[in-house]
Each structure stands twice: as structure tokens, then as C-alpha cells.
């Protein structure tokens, strides 16, 4: 976390380069810091008086192991009718950060918290992000809560928003909740780190409430799946650093049902927020996602045809068509690569005041409401909802117009891209550091991208990519086919394709440039095409025909780790 005493020059080299190189605001202006200090550290009795008191409800937060900024707390109960009531309580940042103040101006400039391995450049000072606004356990906190009525089949029946005060019962982790949801005697399955018996006993009073949340999660997930939402399950990794900041390990993150439970709850609240804003007519920011690009779609279909795969839907495929294709990829060794191609055929989700829906989620309206501690668009949505709660009858002037929202949407979308790029740069730098001592070693890998200047190869088990430059492929002239994702030698007819299995040697590593140079163990020889089912004939020709969106519930996942630690992008 960027504390008041942290200087940019004191950071790791990867952090200095990423933060400075992408122009991330780093030092806190004294006006913003002073404003944060003056807010104090506790909820005042006068602040509670006009709020709905939900302190008797056993809210819990469920986050990653290293989380400090707890945006959201949840509670659910089954009603006698068989319907469900879900409460999603979100830190009421809009109560503390007034529009136009020093804190607000700095938050707008930052746009979002930027996440790196073992470090965060927060959108708000830690007096707010980690303390006053964080829904910590066993203390009163102000929250903007969404109360949602859900039918037994998962359909949203009704919703309402309230200014509240809550008292979280526990700060739980994903692994703890997933373990507590396991049936007696279960081996643990996807949960690698089992909760100890004393932890289970510690939260015994919450087991029934957690069971209700888990049952509701299954209902919501089925309903969303039946509605045709696209569900990408990409591999995420986390960089583990030692006390000196050196890379100790790169581990694969195992998502479990606790991650998905929170995801479904956040999706519900975000949809409810969008509906309220749409009905009100207030200028506001929506999280929108357009359908696939026509040219990219044509190229994708031509490539898939060579693999015997089909994306249905004609010129305007639906999200359900993408989801059906994903179902065909189950068990394929090239599944992850093909998922990446599907993602690249889609546009990147952005913020804008015109609600055109969210293609990937298959929602007619979607907004980011659930993370105002770390995202400025969510803070703007909170201000709009708070205005509706307080001022609808008084007809006071709303402080934003459509032109302002248009500009803010562009600012926030650019800030998101900037933070992501900085995070990826840091991750790639650290991956290079990890490989520096492995120069000369050979590794198994898979061709993860094909370009006109060479092959990118992802090293097995590490999820680290390096480049085999085209000049290192042997004595030939190679033609690049961007649609079929291949390089073909003009003289020897050797073909290298996306998904090929290869053995490579690490030649050089340059962390400052985030470059890992590789060469094939036997350049000029045919690669193993076992992963993509599209082999070469004896004459060197191929057999067969010639041929941004992951945006998950508004929960933070960023370069290098899952949600509360840096990871591959899964934003929605």
C-alpha cells in the first residue's frame, strides 16, 4: 500500500518503472491527506441516526487472504414463500468523499486503485480505504445497501437501496468459506488449503447463514447460465515474493465456489443499480460491452473451421452462441488458447452514460456499484443512488449532466487501461527476474501467439511467455498467416502454428524491457501439432480447410493474482 512515508525512489525497480512509465499519480497532495485525517476513524452517532439500522443482520465479508480494503459484505435468507432476500452492503464512500473536494479530485485523477504483486497504489488514502470505509469485522460501518428479492428460480423480483449502518460479524477468506461448504468427509477437491478444525469451530454460529448464501449462489448461477451469459474460466497466476522483493514462486490460483458466490451477489447488486439509474433518467455511468467486431468475427470463424469447431449465430452471434462453443472446448489441450481468441474477438468493456447493455453478461443494463473504495465509476454511481434516496421528492439539482458523464466515462475507461498496463508491466518484469537465473535451460512450452516477427511460447507450468524471433527459426523465409495463426517456411514448408508443443531454450532475459528471448531446441524442424488437431501433410501443407471483456462481477482482479492480489484480467 502507498503509505504517506513511501517515496517512489524507495520502491522495487519494477514498481518504479511501471508507476512512472504509465504516469500513475503516486504522492498524495497534502490537501487530500488532510481531508482524510479530519474524517476521523470511527462512525459518529449523528451519522447513524438517519440511517436504516442493519447491525442485527449477520453480514460477513469474503475476500482473499491478503485483503485490507473490504468493499462489500453480504447476507441472505430464505423466506417462507421460498423466495430469497439478498442484502449486499457496500462501503458508503460517497458519505465521506464529497464531490469537488480535495479527496474527490485526487480520486478522479487516479480513477482506480492500481494493483501490483505485493503492492497497491490506492485510489483513496489508506485512512479511508483500509480503515474508515473498509467493512472490517466487529465495528460499525456506514454502507449503501441493496436489498434484493429473488424468486426460487433465481429471477430478480424487486430491489431497493438504503443508507445503512452495519456491523460485520466476520472477515472470511474464500478458502475458509469454500471449506465450510464442503459436505462432511469430503476430501477438499478444489480447495487446496483446508480450514483447520478450530477455524470451523470459531465460525460455527455463521454456518447456517453461509449455507443459505451457498444455496442462493447455486440458484443464481444456474439462472445466469440458463440466460446465456458467457462464462470464461481462464488460468490465473500469482507471483509470490520473499521478504527482499525477489520472486520466490509463481503459483496457479484455484478459483472455488466462494469466489463464484461473491461474484453472483455482486452481479445482482450491479444489475439492480443499473435498473434504478435507468428508471430514474439521471445521467450516470454504465458498464457497457458491445458485441463482437465483424472483421474479427470473420477471422475467428475461419480459424475455428479448420479445427472442426463452429461459432453459430450468423453475423450477430448471441452470448449463448459463445457459451455453447466454450462447452465444445472442454477437455481440449488448446482450450485456454482458444478461449483467448474468443475474448479477443470481443470489444473491451468501457464506461459511458449511454446504456447499450453488456454483451458478455447478456444483461440489458449493468453498472459498477460494488467497489467505490477502489473505482471512481462506482463512487459516481453511489452519488447518483444517494441523490435518488435523499432528494427525489425535493427535486434538488443533480450535480452532473450528460456532458460531464461522457467526459468522466472516457477518463475512467482510460484510467482502468492505464492501471492494467502498469500492473502487467510489473508482472512481466518480475517474471523476467524469475527467469534470469535460468538462461541456458530448456523448457517444454506451447506456442501462445504467432506474429510476423516470430512465435511467442508459453513455458509449461510457469505461464511465462518468451519470444522465438523469426530469425531463429532456421534458414528459410517465413510467411505469416494472421487468420490461421501460423508461420510457413517458403522453401522447407515447415509450419509453426498456434497451440504447437515445442521445446525451447532460454537465450537471454532483459527485465527492464520485459523481454525473454528463446530459441527452439531444433530450429527448422516441424513442431508437434498435437494440441490443435490441424496437422501437416507430407508435402508440408496443412490438412483440412484453409481458413476484452472478462469483467467478473465488478470484483477486482488484476495482473498477478486473484481479486485482492495481482491476476490476469477478469473484469466485467
Buried (B, 14 or more C-beta within 10 A) or exposed (E): BBEEEBEEEEBBBBBBBBBEEBEBBBEBBEEBBEBBEEBEEEBEEEBBEEBEEBBEBBBBBBBBEEBBBBBBBBBBBBEEEEBBBBBBBBBBBBBBBEEEBBBBBBBBBBBBBBBBBBBBBBBBBBBBBBBBBBBBBEBBBBBBBBBBBBBEEBEBEEBEBBBBBBBBBBBBBBBBBBBBBBEEEEEBEEBEBBBEEEBBEEBEEBEEBBBBBBBBBBBBBEBBEEBBBBBBEBEBBBBBBEEEBEBEEBBEBBBBBBBBBBBBBBBBBBBBBBBBBBEBEBBBBBBBBBBBBEEBBBBBBBBBBBBEBEBEBEEEBBBBBBBBBBEBBEEBEBBBBBBBBBBBBBBBBBBBBEBEBBBBBBBEBBBBBBBBBBBBBBBBBBBBBBBBBEEEEEEEEBEBEEEEBBEBBEBBBEBBBBBBBBBBBBBBBBBBBBBBEBEEEEBBBBBBBBEEEBBBBBBEEBBBBBBBEBEBBBEBEBEBBEBBBBBBBEEBBBBBBBBBBBBBBBBBBEBEEBEBBBBBEEBEEBBBBEBBBBBBEEEBEBEEEEBBBBBBBBBBBBBBBBBBBBBBBBBB
